[in-house]
């Protein structure tokens, strides 16, 4: 079972790095968009010194991996090493070409979507593609009062700034759109796309509502004792989690038994367990 899980993870890394390479080589590079990271630096080097993307990605990562191996050990770098090698291989194998021609907005949007899905798959496999992720982790070892995310923002910001001086401010501004899109798409994959809704229900008809939720919606419901601070009286509060499409049914169900019920509904990013995402 463990071998099967590892095989799935490495398969996700392969697919993710291929998608990342397509976004970098066929969308961001032709549009001169520097989106941060080592691959962003590689785009700059290609323009200035005509160094191939795969070669820059490899050469820039070598000293980082040597330092990471000495400081953090093999366990820390093994999956990231595989992901970085696969990214360089994909950048070498995938043919040159532009998917979006000269449309910078579409390049930023769809490059961000493709790159975000790729990065999300790599992160889900518990790996990174090296670069500023690893450099930030190494710096954080010495500067513990900063988080890795904060250090990454500074490093990527510097690379984007250099890109603006090489390719102009217009390409840099579109690159920021791409960075935002990559972040949102990858976060969506990592946190889960099965968003749900949670509801707190305060009603004098709590028992009838709870029975209806259990029978009509086949959803679990939890009863809790709550005290109203204005009236100083105890009430029963129901708590349940439903899918997005079921929230309308839940509101109608509550209204049927008690139109004056007090209901609080909010978003839930992920729900694990029976009826939702399995572990």
PyMOL commands that set and color helices and strands:
alter all, ss='L'
color gray80, all
select helices_A, chain A and resi 2-28+37-49+53-72+74-93+104-124+132-142+148-167+169-191+206-216+244-257
alter helices_A, ss='H'
color red, helices_A
select strands_A, chain A and resi 196-202+222-228+233-243+262-268
alter strands_A, ss='S'
color yellow, strands_A
deselect
rebuild
show_as cartoon
